Amino acid sequence: MSRLTVRLPDSLHHRLTELADLEGVSLNHYIVYTLTRTVTADDLESQRQTFERLQRAHPPEEAEEALRNLLASRS
């Protein structure tokens, strides 16, 4: 596991601490959870955009095969 030191404004640190307390988790856990959610959401949006491009580029009967090929290439 990696370690990263980040300088935060006091107001942000205070708010993150409050949110972590509300969730009943450590500040570290809350920050990792929040970052993971954000990155995952970005990945899902990218996948959605890719799928929509595939839908436009391929007739419906070819779209499913093209999507399978794309997902297989990411494994």
N, CA, C, O and CB atoms as a CASP TS submission, in Angstrom:
PFRMAT TS
TARGET T0000
AUTHOR 0000-0000-0000
METHOD Language model
MODEL 1
PARENT N/A
ATOM      1  N   MET     1       0.846  -1.166   0.000  1.00  0.00           N
ATOM      2  CA  MET     1       0.000   0.000   0.000  1.00  0.00           C
ATOM      3  C   MET     1       0.896   1.235   0.000  1.00  0.00           C
ATOM      4  O   MET     1       1.961   1.240   0.618  1.00  0.00           O
ATOM      5  CB  MET     1      -0.965  -0.005   1.218  1.00  0.00           C
ATOM      6  N   SER     2       0.460   2.269  -0.692  1.00  0.00           N
ATOM      7  CA  SER     2       1.241   3.499  -0.795  1.00  0.00           C
ATOM      8  C   SER     2       0.820   4.501   0.275  1.00  0.00           C
ATOM      9  O   SER     2      -0.264   4.420   0.851  1.00  0.00           O
ATOM     10  CB  SER     2       1.086   4.118  -2.189  1.00  0.00           C
ATOM     11  N   ARG     3       1.715   5.439   0.512  1.00  0.00           N
ATOM     12  CA  ARG     3       1.446   6.499   1.470  1.00  0.00           C
ATOM     13  C   ARG     3       1.584   7.825   0.730  1.00  0.00           C
ATOM     14  O   ARG     3       2.481   7.999  -0.095  1.00  0.00           O
ATOM     15  CB  ARG     3       2.416   6.424   2.707  1.00  0.00           C
ATOM     16  N   LEU     4       0.686   8.754   1.036  1.00  0.00           N
ATOM     17  CA  LEU     4       0.674  10.059   0.391  1.00  0.00           C
ATOM     18  C   LEU     4       0.374  11.121   1.433  1.00  0.00           C
ATOM     19  O   LEU     4      -0.585  11.003   2.195  1.00  0.00           O
ATOM     20  CB  LEU     4      -0.361  10.105  -0.759  1.00  0.00           C
ATOM     21  N   THR     5       1.192  12.152   1.461  1.00  0.00           N
ATOM     22  CA  THR     5       0.941  13.278   2.349  1.00  0.00           C
ATOM     23  C   THR     5       0.299  14.381   1.528  1.00  0.00           C
ATOM     24  O   THR     5       0.814  14.773   0.481  1.00  0.00           O
ATOM     25  CB  THR     5       2.257  13.774   3.037  1.00  0.00           C
ATOM     26  N   VAL     6      -0.828  14.877   2.011  1.00  0.00           N
ATOM     27  CA  VAL     6      -1.569  15.918   1.295  1.00  0.00           C
ATOM     28  C   VAL     6      -1.803  17.082   2.239  1.00  0.00           C
ATOM     29  O   VAL     6      -2.209  16.891   3.385  1.00  0.00           O
ATOM     30  CB  VAL     6      -2.920  15.376   0.739  1.00  0.00           C
ATOM     31  N   ARG     7      -1.549  18.279   1.757  1.00  0.00           N
ATOM     32  CA  ARG     7      -1.852  19.478   2.542  1.00  0.00           C
ATOM     33  C   ARG     7      -3.271  19.913   2.215  1.00  0.00           C
ATOM     34  O   ARG     7      -3.614  20.139   1.054  1.00  0.00           O
ATOM     35  CB  ARG     7      -0.829  20.632   2.251  1.00  0.00           C
ATOM     36  N   LEU     8      -4.090  20.028   3.253  1.00  0.00           N
ATOM     37  CA  LEU     8      -5.489  20.418   3.088  1.00  0.00           C
ATOM     38  C   LEU     8      -5.745  21.736   3.812  1.00  0.00           C
ATOM     39  O   LEU     8      -5.152  22.002   4.858  1.00  0.00           O
ATOM     40  CB  LEU     8      -6.438  19.311   3.619  1.00  0.00           C
ATOM     41  N   PRO     9      -6.621  22.553   3.256  1.00  0.00           N
ATOM     42  CA  PRO     9      -7.059  23.715   4.032  1.00  0.00           C
ATOM     43  C   PRO     9      -7.737  23.224   5.317  1.00  0.00           C
ATOM     44  O   PRO     9      -8.386  22.178   5.325  1.00  0.00           O
ATOM     45  CB  PRO     9      -8.033  24.621   3.193  1.00  0.00           C
ATOM     46  N   ASP    10      -7.582  23.979   6.384  1.00  0.00           N
ATOM     47  CA  ASP    10      -8.165  23.571   7.669  1.00  0.00           C
ATOM     48  C   ASP    10      -9.663  23.313   7.557  1.00  0.00           C
ATOM     49  O   ASP    10     -10.185  22.375   8.160  1.00  0.00           O
ATOM     50  CB  ASP    10      -7.907  24.639   8.729  1.00  0.00           C
ATOM     51  N   SER    11     -10.350  24.148   6.783  1.00  0.00           N
ATOM     52  CA  SER    11     -11.807  23.991   6.668  1.00  0.00           C
ATOM     53  C   SER    11     -12.167  22.661   5.995  1.00  0.00           C
ATOM     54  O   SER    11     -13.139  22.017   6.390  1.00  0.00           O
ATOM     55  CB  SER    11     -12.412  25.169   5.869  1.00  0.00           C
ATOM     56  N   LEU    12     -11.402  22.248   4.995  1.00  0.00           N
ATOM     57  CA  LEU    12     -11.667  20.971   4.324  1.00  0.00           C
ATOM     58  C   LEU    12     -11.347  19.815   5.261  1.00  0.00           C
ATOM     59  O   LEU    12     -12.112  18.854   5.344  1.00  0.00           O
ATOM     60  CB  LEU    12     -10.842  20.851   3.020  1.00  0.00           C
ATOM     61  N   HIS    13     -10.233  19.899   5.961  1.00  0.00           N
ATOM     62  CA  HIS    13      -9.868  18.849   6.912  1.00  0.00           C
ATOM     63  C   HIS    13     -10.957  18.698   7.972  1.00  0.00           C
ATOM     64  O   HIS    13     -11.344  17.581   8.316  1.00  0.00           O
ATOM     65  CB  HIS    13      -8.507  19.163   7.578  1.00  0.00           C
ATOM     66  N   HIS    14     -11.443  19.811   8.483  1.00  0.00           N
ATOM     67  CA  HIS    14     -12.500  19.779   9.503  1.00  0.00           C
ATOM     68  C   HIS    14     -13.761  19.109   8.948  1.00  0.00           C
ATOM     69  O   HIS    14     -14.359  18.259   9.607  1.00  0.00           O
ATOM     70  CB  HIS    14     -12.827  21.216   9.994  1.00  0.00           C
ATOM     71  N   ARG    15     -14.161  19.498   7.730  1.00  0.00           N
ATOM     72  CA  ARG    15     -15.384  18.934   7.134  1.00  0.00           C
ATOM     73  C   ARG    15     -15.229  17.439   6.874  1.00  0.00           C
ATOM     74  O   ARG    15     -16.149  16.666   7.143  1.00  0.00           O
ATOM     75  CB  ARG    15     -15.728  19.659   5.819  1.00  0.00           C
ATOM     76  N   LEU    16     -14.078  17.027   6.355  1.00  0.00           N
ATOM     77  CA  LEU    16     -13.843  15.596   6.113  1.00  0.00           C
ATOM     78  C   LEU    16     -13.872  14.811   7.432  1.00  0.00           C
ATOM     79  O   LEU    16     -14.391  13.697   7.494  1.00  0.00           O
ATOM     80  CB  LEU    16     -12.484  15.383   5.394  1.00  0.00           C
ATOM     81  N   THR    17     -13.314  15.404   8.462  1.00  0.00           N
ATOM     82  CA  THR    17     -13.337  14.751   9.776  1.00  0.00           C
ATOM     83  C   THR    17     -14.772  14.592  10.272  1.00  0.00           C
ATOM     84  O   THR    17     -15.136  13.542  10.802  1.00  0.00           O
ATOM     85  CB  THR    17     -12.508  15.558  10.797  1.00  0.00           C
ATOM     86  N   GLU    18     -15.580  15.628  10.100  1.00  0.00           N
ATOM     87  CA  GLU    18     -17.000  15.546  10.500  1.00  0.00           C
ATOM     88  C   GLU    18     -17.709  14.434   9.742  1.00  0.00           C
ATOM     89  O   GLU    18     -18.435  13.637  10.337  1.00  0.00           O
ATOM     90  CB  GLU    18     -17.718  16.892  10.250  1.00  0.00           C
ATOM     91  N   LEU    19     -17.498  14.380   8.416  1.00  0.00           N
ATOM     92  CA  LEU    19     -18.163  13.356   7.601  1.00  0.00           C
ATOM     93  C   LEU    19     -17.710  11.952   7.982  1.00  0.00           C
ATOM     94  O   LEU    19     -18.518  11.025   8.025  1.00  0.00           O
ATOM     95  CB  LEU    19     -17.892  13.601   6.119  1.00  0.00           C
ATOM     96  N   ALA    20     -16.417  11.796   8.259  1.00  0.00           N
ATOM     97  CA  ALA    20     -15.903  10.491   8.683  1.00  0.00           C
ATOM     98  C   ALA    20     -16.536  10.084  10.011  1.00  0.00           C
ATOM     99  O   ALA    20     -16.917   8.928  10.196  1.00  0.00           O
ATOM    100  CB  ALA    20     -14.359  10.525   8.809  1.00  0.00           C
ATOM    101  N   ASP    21     -16.644  11.036  10.928  1.00  0.00           N
ATOM    102  CA  ASP    21     -17.277  10.744  12.221  1.00  0.00           C
ATOM    103  C   ASP    21     -18.732  10.327  12.042  1.00  0.00           C
ATOM    104  O   ASP    21     -19.199   9.395  12.696  1.00  0.00           O
ATOM    105  CB  ASP    21     -17.194  11.966  13.145  1.00  0.00           C
ATOM    106  N   LEU    22     -19.445  11.017  11.157  1.00  0.00           N
ATOM    107  CA  LEU    22     -20.844  10.654  10.900  1.00  0.00           C
ATOM    108  C   LEU    22     -20.973   9.232  10.356  1.00  0.00           C
ATOM    109  O   LEU    22     -21.936   8.527  10.658  1.00  0.00           O
ATOM    110  CB  LEU    22     -21.471  11.641   9.915  1.00  0.00           C
ATOM    111  N   GLU    23     -19.996   8.822   9.553  1.00  0.00           N
ATOM    112  CA  GLU    23     -20.004   7.468   8.981  1.00  0.00           C
ATOM    113  C   GLU    23     -19.439   6.437   9.956  1.00  0.00           C
ATOM    114  O   GLU    23     -19.594   5.234   9.750  1.00  0.00           O
ATOM    115  CB  GLU    23     -19.201   7.440   7.680  1.00  0.00           C
ATOM    116  N   GLY    24     -18.788   6.907  11.011  1.00  0.00           N
ATOM    117  CA  GLY    24     -18.213   5.994  11.998  1.00  0.00           C
ATOM    118  C   GLY    24     -16.949   5.321  11.516  1.00  0.00           C
ATOM    119  O   GLY    24     -16.657   4.188  11.902  1.00  0.00           O
ATOM    120  N   VAL    25     -16.185   6.018  10.666  1.00  0.00           N
ATOM    121  CA  VAL    25     -14.938   5.459  10.134  1.00  0.00           C
ATOM    122  C   VAL    25     -13.807   6.453  10.358  1.00  0.00           C
ATOM    123  O   VAL    25     -14.039   7.612  10.702  1.00  0.00           O
ATOM    124  CB  VAL    25     -15.076   5.117   8.619  1.00  0.00           C
ATOM    125  N   SER    26     -12.589   5.984  10.160  1.00  0.00           N
ATOM    126  CA  SER    26     -11.439   6.874  10.293  1.00  0.00           C
ATOM    127  C   SER    26     -11.410   7.877   9.143  1.00  0.00           C
ATOM    128  O   SER    26     -12.016   7.669   8.092  1.00  0.00           O
ATOM    129  CB  SER    26     -10.128   6.064  10.333  1.00  0.00           C
ATOM    130  N   LEU    27     -10.693   8.960   9.375  1.00  0.00           N
ATOM    131  CA  LEU    27     -10.540   9.972   8.329  1.00  0.00           C
ATOM    132  C   LEU    27      -9.875   9.358   7.098  1.00  0.00           C
ATOM    133  O   LEU    27     -10.300   9.619   5.973  1.00  0.00           O
ATOM    134  CB  LEU    27      -9.713  11.173   8.847  1.00  0.00           C
ATOM    135  N   ASN    28      -8.852   8.558   7.299  1.00  0.00           N
ATOM    136  CA  ASN    28      -8.172   7.904   6.186  1.00  0.00           C
ATOM    137  C   ASN    28      -9.149   7.043   5.389  1.00  0.00           C
ATOM    138  O   ASN    28      -9.195   7.121   4.161  1.00  0.00           O
ATOM    139  CB  ASN    28      -7.003   7.050   6.699  1.00  0.00           C
ATOM    140  N   HIS    29      -9.919   6.232   6.083  1.00  0.00           N
ATOM    141  CA  HIS    29     -10.883   5.352   5.408  1.00  0.00           C
ATOM    142  C   HIS    29     -11.890   6.184   4.619  1.00  0.00           C
ATOM    143  O   HIS    29     -12.223   5.837   3.486  1.00  0.00           O
ATOM    144  CB  HIS    29     -11.618   4.449   6.436  1.00  0.00           C
ATOM    145  N   TYR    30     -12.371   7.263   5.198  1.00  0.00           N
ATOM    146  CA  TYR    30     -13.363   8.087   4.519  1.00  0.00           C
ATOM    147  C   TYR    30     -12.784   8.717   3.260  1.00  0.00           C
ATOM    148  O   TYR    30     -13.449   8.746   2.224  1.00  0.00           O
ATOM    149  CB  TYR    30     -13.882   9.172   5.456  1.00  0.00           C
ATOM    150  N   ILE    31     -11.563   9.219   3.333  1.00  0.00           N
ATOM    151  CA  ILE    31     -10.940   9.839   2.158  1.00  0.00           C
ATOM    152  C   ILE    31     -10.718   8.807   1.065  1.00  0.00           C
ATOM    153  O   ILE    31     -10.998   9.088  -0.100  1.00  0.00           O
ATOM    154  CB  ILE    31      -9.604  10.504   2.535  1.00  0.00           C
ATOM    155  N   VAL    32     -10.225   7.621   1.404  1.00  0.00           N
ATOM    156  CA  VAL    32     -10.013   6.568   0.409  1.00  0.00           C
ATOM    157  C   VAL    32     -11.344   6.162  -0.214  1.00  0.00           C
ATOM    158  O   VAL    32     -11.424   5.988  -1.430  1.00  0.00           O
ATOM    159  CB  VAL    32      -9.320   5.340   1.049  1.00  0.00           C
ATOM    160  N   TYR    33     -12.378   6.011   0.587  1.00  0.00           N
ATOM    161  CA  TYR    33     -13.714   5.661   0.101  1.00  0.00           C
ATOM    162  C   TYR    33     -14.224   6.718  -0.879  1.00  0.00           C
ATOM    163  O   TYR    33     -14.735   6.385  -1.949  1.00  0.00           O
ATOM    164  CB  TYR    33     -14.696   5.511   1.281  1.00  0.00           C
ATOM    165  N   THR    34     -14.082   7.994  -0.509  1.00  0.00           N
ATOM    166  CA  THR    34     -14.569   9.084  -1.348  1.00  0.00           C
ATOM    167  C   THR    34     -13.803   9.152  -2.666  1.00  0.00           C
ATOM    168  O   THR    34     -14.403   9.340  -3.724  1.00  0.00           O
ATOM    169  CB  THR    34     -14.457  10.415  -0.607  1.00  0.00           C
ATOM    170  N   LEU    35     -12.503   9.002  -2.606  1.00  0.00           N
ATOM    171  CA  LEU    35     -11.704   9.001  -3.837  1.00  0.00           C
ATOM    172  C   LEU    35     -12.061   7.811  -4.723  1.00  0.00           C
ATOM    173  O   LEU    35     -12.150   7.951  -5.943  1.00  0.00           O
ATOM    174  CB  LEU    35     -10.204   8.973  -3.502  1.00  0.00           C
ATOM    175  N   THR    36     -12.264   6.660  -4.125  1.00  0.00           N
ATOM    176  CA  THR    36     -12.631   5.462  -4.888  1.00  0.00           C
ATOM    177  C   THR    36     -13.965   5.660  -5.593  1.00  0.00           C
ATOM    178  O   THR    36     -14.110   5.311  -6.765  1.00  0.00           O
ATOM    179  CB  THR    36     -12.698   4.233  -3.967  1.00  0.00           C
ATOM    180  N   ARG    37     -14.943   6.221  -4.879  1.00  0.00           N
ATOM    181  CA  ARG    37     -16.246   6.504  -5.497  1.00  0.00           C
ATOM    182  C   ARG    37     -16.105   7.431  -6.687  1.00  0.00           C
ATOM    183  O   ARG    37     -16.722   7.206  -7.728  1.00  0.00           O
ATOM    184  CB  ARG    37     -17.199   7.117  -4.478  1.00  0.00           C
ATOM    185  N   THR    38     -15.300   8.469  -6.541  1.00  0.00           N
ATOM    186  CA  THR    38     -15.116   9.447  -7.612  1.00  0.00           C
ATOM    187  C   THR    38     -14.447   8.812  -8.826  1.00  0.00           C
ATOM    188  O   THR    38     -14.898   9.015  -9.954  1.00  0.00           O
ATOM    189  CB  THR    38     -14.285  10.632  -7.114  1.00  0.00           C
ATOM    190  N   VAL    39     -13.393   8.056  -8.615  1.00  0.00           N
ATOM    191  CA  VAL    39     -12.682   7.418  -9.722  1.00  0.00           C
ATOM    192  C   VAL    39     -13.573   6.386 -10.403  1.00  0.00           C
ATOM    193  O   VAL    39     -13.587   6.291 -11.630  1.00  0.00           O
ATOM    194  CB  VAL    39     -11.384   6.758  -9.223  1.00  0.00           C
ATOM    195  N   THR    40     -14.307   5.623  -9.624  1.00  0.00           N
ATOM    196  CA  THR    40     -15.220   4.623 -10.187  1.00  0.00           C
ATOM    197  C   THR    40     -16.298   5.282 -11.028  1.00  0.00           C
ATOM    198  O   THR    40     -16.629   4.791 -12.106  1.00  0.00           O
ATOM    199  CB  THR    40     -15.861   3.793  -9.074  1.00  0.00           C
ATOM    200  N   ALA    41     -16.845   6.381 -10.552  1.00  0.00           N
ATOM    201  CA  ALA    41     -17.873   7.104 -11.307  1.00  0.00           C
ATOM    202  C   ALA    41     -17.303   7.601 -12.632  1.00  0.00           C
ATOM    203  O   ALA    41     -17.978   7.537 -13.660  1.00  0.00           O
ATOM    204  CB  ALA    41     -18.425   8.291 -10.482  1.00  0.00           C
ATOM    205  N   ASP    42     -16.062   8.097 -12.615  1.00  0.00           N
ATOM    206  CA  ASP    42     -15.419   8.543 -13.852  1.00  0.00           C
ATOM    207  C   ASP    42     -15.240   7.380 -14.814  1.00  0.00           C
ATOM    208  O   ASP    42     -15.466   7.523 -16.015  1.00  0.00           O
ATOM    209  CB  ASP    42     -14.061   9.194 -13.551  1.00  0.00           C
ATOM    210  N   ASP    43     -14.832   6.216 -14.285  1.00  0.00           N
ATOM    211  CA  ASP    43     -14.662   5.028 -15.128  1.00  0.00           C
ATOM    212  C   ASP    43     -15.990   4.609 -15.745  1.00  0.00           C
ATOM    213  O   ASP    43     -16.051   4.269 -16.926  1.00  0.00           O
ATOM    214  CB  ASP    43     -14.069   3.866 -14.311  1.00  0.00           C
ATOM    215  N   LEU    44     -17.053   4.634 -14.944  1.00  0.00           N
ATOM    216  CA  LEU    44     -18.366   4.242 -15.460  1.00  0.00           C
ATOM    217  C   LEU    44     -18.846   5.200 -16.540  1.00  0.00           C
ATOM    218  O   LEU    44     -19.439   4.772 -17.530  1.00  0.00           O
ATOM    219  CB  LEU    44     -19.386   4.184 -14.327  1.00  0.00           C
ATOM    220  N   GLU    45     -18.595   6.487 -16.357  1.00  0.00           N
ATOM    221  CA  GLU    45     -18.987   7.474 -17.364  1.00  0.00           C
ATOM    222  C   GLU    45     -18.207   7.243 -18.658  1.00  0.00           C
ATOM    223  O   GLU    45     -18.769   7.339 -19.749  1.00  0.00           O
ATOM    224  CB  GLU    45     -18.752   8.912 -16.842  1.00  0.00           C
ATOM    225  N   SER    46     -16.940   6.945 -18.538  1.00  0.00           N
ATOM    226  CA  SER    46     -16.121   6.661 -19.717  1.00  0.00           C
ATOM    227  C   SER    46     -16.636   5.423 -20.444  1.00  0.00           C
ATOM    228  O   SER    46     -16.698   5.406 -21.674  1.00  0.00           O
ATOM    229  CB  SER    46     -14.648   6.467 -19.317  1.00  0.00           C
ATOM    230  N   GLN    47     -17.003   4.396 -19.697  1.00  0.00           N
ATOM    231  CA  GLN    47     -17.545   3.176 -20.301  1.00  0.00           C
ATOM    232  C   GLN    47     -18.875   3.456 -20.995  1.00  0.00           C
ATOM    233  O   GLN    47     -19.136   2.930 -22.077  1.00  0.00           O
ATOM    234  CB  GLN    47     -17.727   2.082 -19.234  1.00  0.00           C
ATOM    235  N   ARG    48     -19.710   4.280 -20.378  1.00  0.00           N
ATOM    236  CA  ARG    48     -20.995   4.633 -20.987  1.00  0.00           C
ATOM    237  C   ARG    48     -20.778   5.363 -22.304  1.00  0.00           C
ATOM    238  O   ARG    48     -21.453   5.075 -23.292  1.00  0.00           O
ATOM    239  CB  ARG    48     -21.831   5.501 -20.030  1.00  0.00           C
ATOM    240  N   GLN    49     -19.844   6.304 -22.324  1.00  0.00           N
ATOM    241  CA  GLN    49     -19.553   7.045 -23.543  1.00  0.00           C
ATOM    242  C   GLN    49     -19.016   6.126 -24.637  1.00  0.00           C
ATOM    243  O   GLN    49     -19.376   6.267 -25.806  1.00  0.00           O
ATOM    244  CB  GLN    49     -18.552   8.157 -23.257  1.00  0.00           C
ATOM    245  N   THR    50     -18.162   5.194 -24.254  1.00  0.00           N
ATOM    246  CA  THR    50     -17.631   4.227 -25.218  1.00  0.00           C
ATOM    247  C   THR    50     -18.763   3.384 -25.794  1.00  0.00           C
ATOM    248  O   THR    50     -18.815   3.148 -27.001  1.00  0.00           O
ATOM    249  CB  THR    50     -16.567   3.320 -24.555  1.00  0.00           C
ATOM    250  N   PHE    51     -19.661   2.934 -24.938  1.00  0.00           N
ATOM    251  CA  PHE    51     -20.783   2.120 -25.401  1.00  0.00           C
ATOM    252  C   PHE    51     -21.665   2.919 -26.362  1.00  0.00           C
ATOM    253  O   PHE    51     -22.105   2.395 -27.385  1.00  0.00           O
ATOM    254  CB  PHE    51     -21.614   1.616 -24.205  1.00  0.00           C
ATOM    255  N   GLU    52     -21.921   4.174 -26.036  1.00  0.00           N
ATOM    256  CA  GLU    52     -22.743   4.999 -26.932  1.00  0.00           C
ATOM    257  C   GLU    52     -22.067   5.215 -28.283  1.00  0.00           C
ATOM    258  O   GLU    52     -22.738   5.235 -29.315  1.00  0.00           O
ATOM    259  CB  GLU    52     -23.040   6.351 -26.280  1.00  0.00           C
ATOM    260  N   ARG    53     -20.740   5.378 -28.285  1.00  0.00           N
ATOM    261  CA  ARG    53     -20.016   5.497 -29.564  1.00  0.00           C
ATOM    262  C   ARG    53     -20.146   4.208 -30.368  1.00  0.00           C
ATOM    263  O   ARG    53     -20.322   4.237 -31.586  1.00  0.00           O
ATOM    264  CB  ARG    53     -18.518   5.824 -29.321  1.00  0.00           C
ATOM    265  N   LEU    54     -20.058   3.078 -29.669  1.00  0.00           N
ATOM    266  CA  LEU    54     -20.212   1.790 -30.355  1.00  0.00           C
ATOM    267  C   LEU    54     -21.607   1.655 -30.955  1.00  0.00           C
ATOM    268  O   LEU    54     -21.764   1.163 -32.073  1.00  0.00           O
ATOM    269  CB  LEU    54     -19.942   0.629 -29.385  1.00  0.00           C
ATOM    270  N   GLN    55     -22.609   2.092 -30.213  1.00  0.00           N
ATOM    271  CA  GLN    55     -23.981   2.014 -30.718  1.00  0.00           C
ATOM    272  C   GLN    55     -24.145   2.841 -31.990  1.00  0.00           C
ATOM    273  O   GLN    55     -24.843   2.433 -32.919  1.00  0.00           O
ATOM    274  CB  GLN    55     -24.973   2.493 -29.648  1.00  0.00           C
ATOM    275  N   ARG    56     -23.502   3.996 -32.025  1.00  0.00           N
ATOM    276  CA  ARG    56     -23.612   4.850 -33.215  1.00  0.00           C
ATOM    277  C   ARG    56     -22.785   4.282 -34.377  1.00  0.00           C
ATOM    278  O   ARG    56     -23.165   4.441 -35.537  1.00  0.00           O
ATOM    279  CB  ARG    56     -23.150   6.290 -32.887  1.00  0.00           C
ATOM    280  N   ALA    57     -21.678   3.633 -34.081  1.00  0.00           N
ATOM    281  CA  ALA    57     -20.751   3.174 -35.117  1.00  0.00           C
ATOM    282  C   ALA    57     -21.141   1.841 -35.736  1.00  0.00           C
ATOM    283  O   ALA    57     -20.715   1.524 -36.847  1.00  0.00           O
ATOM    284  CB  ALA    57     -19.373   3.064 -34.547  1.00  0.00           C
ATOM    285  N   HIS    58     -21.946   1.060 -35.028  1.00  0.00           N
ATOM    286  CA  HIS    58     -22.267  -0.293 -35.489  1.00  0.00           C
ATOM    287  C   HIS    58     -23.786  -0.489 -35.552  1.00  0.00           C
ATOM    288  O   HIS    58     -24.515  -0.013 -34.682  1.00  0.00           O
ATOM    289  CB  HIS    58     -21.625  -1.350 -34.557  1.00  0.00           C
ATOM    290  N   PRO    59     -24.242  -1.174 -36.557  1.00  0.00           N
ATOM    291  CA  PRO    59     -25.662  -1.541 -36.572  1.00  0.00           C
ATOM    292  C   PRO    59     -25.982  -2.360 -35.312  1.00  0.00           C
ATOM    293  O   PRO    59     -25.092  -2.998 -34.750  1.00  0.00           O
ATOM    294  CB  PRO    59     -26.020  -2.352 -37.871  1.00  0.00           C
ATOM    295  N   PRO    60     -27.234  -2.345 -34.871  1.00  0.00           N
ATOM    296  CA  PRO    60     -27.595  -3.039 -33.625  1.00  0.00           C
ATOM    297  C   PRO    60     -27.114  -4.488 -33.562  1.00  0.00           C
ATOM    298  O   PRO    60     -26.697  -4.954 -32.501  1.00  0.00           O
ATOM    299  CB  PRO    60     -29.086  -3.014 -33.453  1.00  0.00           C
ATOM    300  N   GLU    61     -27.165  -5.193 -34.671  1.00  0.00           N
ATOM    301  CA  GLU    61     -26.749  -6.608 -34.633  1.00  0.00           C
ATOM    302  C   GLU    61     -25.249  -6.758 -34.416  1.00  0.00           C
ATOM    303  O   GLU    61     -24.799  -7.821 -33.987  1.00  0.00           O
ATOM    304  CB  GLU    61     -27.148  -7.312 -35.929  1.00  0.00           C
ATOM    305  N   GLU    62     -24.463  -5.721 -34.702  1.00  0.00           N
ATOM    306  CA  GLU    62     -23.013  -5.788 -34.501  1.00  0.00           C
ATOM    307  C   GLU    62     -22.594  -5.187 -33.160  1.00  0.00           C
ATOM    308  O   GLU    62     -21.489  -5.456 -32.689  1.00  0.00           O
ATOM    309  CB  GLU    62     -22.294  -5.066 -35.636  1.00  0.00           C
ATOM    310  N   ALA    63     -23.447  -4.387 -32.542  1.00  0.00           N
ATOM    311  CA  ALA    63     -23.078  -3.656 -31.332  1.00  0.00           C
ATOM    312  C   ALA    63     -22.701  -4.589 -30.184  1.00  0.00           C
ATOM    313  O   ALA    63     -21.711  -4.347 -29.494  1.00  0.00           O
ATOM    314  CB  ALA    63     -24.219  -2.754 -30.905  1.00  0.00           C
ATOM    315  N   GLU    64     -23.465  -5.633 -29.972  1.00  0.00           N
ATOM    316  CA  GLU    64     -23.177  -6.537 -28.860  1.00  0.00           C
ATOM    317  C   GLU    64     -21.822  -7.209 -29.042  1.00  0.00           C
ATOM    318  O   GLU    64     -21.059  -7.322 -28.083  1.00  0.00           O
ATOM    319  CB  GLU    64     -24.277  -7.595 -28.731  1.00  0.00           C
ATOM    320  N   GLU    65     -21.512  -7.650 -30.241  1.00  0.00           N
ATOM    321  CA  GLU    65     -20.220  -8.287 -30.506  1.00  0.00           C
ATOM    322  C   GLU    65     -19.080  -7.290 -30.306  1.00  0.00           C
ATOM    323  O   GLU    65     -18.044  -7.640 -29.741  1.00  0.00           O
ATOM    324  CB  GLU    65     -20.181  -8.863 -31.937  1.00  0.00           C
ATOM    325  N   ALA    66     -19.263  -6.058 -30.764  1.00  0.00           N
ATOM    326  CA  ALA    66     -18.234  -5.034 -30.598  1.00  0.00           C
ATOM    327  C   ALA    66     -18.000  -4.749 -29.113  1.00  0.00           C
ATOM    328  O   ALA    66     -16.858  -4.565 -28.692  1.00  0.00           O
ATOM    329  CB  ALA    66     -18.637  -3.738 -31.338  1.00  0.00           C
ATOM    330  N   LEU    67     -19.063  -4.711 -28.324  1.00  0.00           N
ATOM    331  CA  LEU    67     -18.936  -4.481 -26.890  1.00  0.00           C
ATOM    332  C   LEU    67     -18.198  -5.641 -26.224  1.00  0.00           C
ATOM    333  O   LEU    67     -17.327  -5.420 -25.383  1.00  0.00           O
ATOM    334  CB  LEU    67     -20.321  -4.290 -26.251  1.00  0.00           C
ATOM    335  N   ARG    68     -18.541  -6.866 -26.594  1.00  0.00           N
ATOM    336  CA  ARG    68     -17.825  -8.038 -26.035  1.00  0.00           C
ATOM    337  C   ARG    68     -16.337  -7.947 -26.335  1.00  0.00           C
ATOM    338  O   ARG    68     -15.505  -8.214 -25.468  1.00  0.00           O
ATOM    339  CB  ARG    68     -18.398  -9.363 -26.609  1.00  0.00           C
ATOM    340  N   ASN    69     -16.001  -7.569 -27.573  1.00  0.00           N
ATOM    341  CA  ASN    69     -14.598  -7.461 -27.950  1.00  0.00           C
ATOM    342  C   ASN    69     -13.884  -6.381 -27.140  1.00  0.00           C
ATOM    343  O   ASN    69     -12.740  -6.563 -26.724  1.00  0.00           O
ATOM    344  CB  ASN    69     -14.474  -7.165 -29.441  1.00  0.00           C
ATOM    345  N   LEU    70     -14.560  -5.265 -26.920  1.00  0.00           N
ATOM    346  CA  LEU    70     -13.973  -4.184 -26.139  1.00  0.00           C
ATOM    347  C   LEU    70     -13.717  -4.643 -24.707  1.00  0.00           C
ATOM    348  O   LEU    70     -12.626  -4.438 -24.174  1.00  0.00           O
ATOM    349  CB  LEU    70     -14.889  -2.948 -26.151  1.00  0.00           C
ATOM    350  N   LEU    71     -14.710  -5.257 -24.088  1.00  0.00           N
ATOM    351  CA  LEU    71     -14.548  -5.719 -22.709  1.00  0.00           C
ATOM    352  C   LEU    71     -13.472  -6.785 -22.593  1.00  0.00           C
ATOM    353  O   LEU    71     -12.721  -6.805 -21.617  1.00  0.00           O
ATOM    354  CB  LEU    71     -15.863  -6.260 -22.178  1.00  0.00           C
ATOM    355  N   ALA    72     -13.388  -7.668 -23.576  1.00  0.00           N
ATOM    356  CA  ALA    72     -12.355  -8.697 -23.565  1.00  0.00           C
ATOM    357  C   ALA    72     -10.966  -8.082 -23.662  1.00  0.00           C
ATOM    358  O   ALA    72     -10.018  -8.595 -23.067  1.00  0.00           O
ATOM    359  CB  ALA    72     -12.572  -9.682 -24.709  1.00  0.00           C
ATOM    360  N   SER    73     -10.837  -6.991 -24.404  1.00  0.00           N
ATOM    361  CA  SER    73      -9.534  -6.341 -24.549  1.00  0.00           C
ATOM    362  C   SER    73      -9.096  -5.648 -23.274  1.00  0.00           C
ATOM    363  O   SER    73      -7.906  -5.377 -23.109  1.00  0.00           O
ATOM    364  CB  SER    73      -9.572  -5.341 -25.683  1.00  0.00           C
ATOM    365  N   ARG    74     -10.014  -5.351 -22.367  1.00  0.00           N
ATOM    366  CA  ARG    74      -9.686  -4.686 -21.097  1.00  0.00           C
ATOM    367  C   ARG    74      -9.341  -5.673 -19.994  1.00  0.00           C
ATOM    368  O   ARG    74      -8.897  -5.265 -18.921  1.00  0.00           O
ATOM    369  CB  ARG    74     -10.843  -3.819 -20.649  1.00  0.00           C
ATOM    370  N   SER    75      -9.532  -6.933 -20.230  1.00  0.00           N
ATOM    371  CA  SER    75      -9.265  -7.951 -19.181  1.00  0.00           C
ATOM    372  C   SER    75      -7.795  -8.189 -19.007  1.00  0.00           C
ATOM    373  O   SER    75      -7.396  -9.004 -18.175  1.00  0.00           O
ATOM    374  CB  SER    75      -9.949  -9.271 -19.513  1.00  0.00           C
TER
END
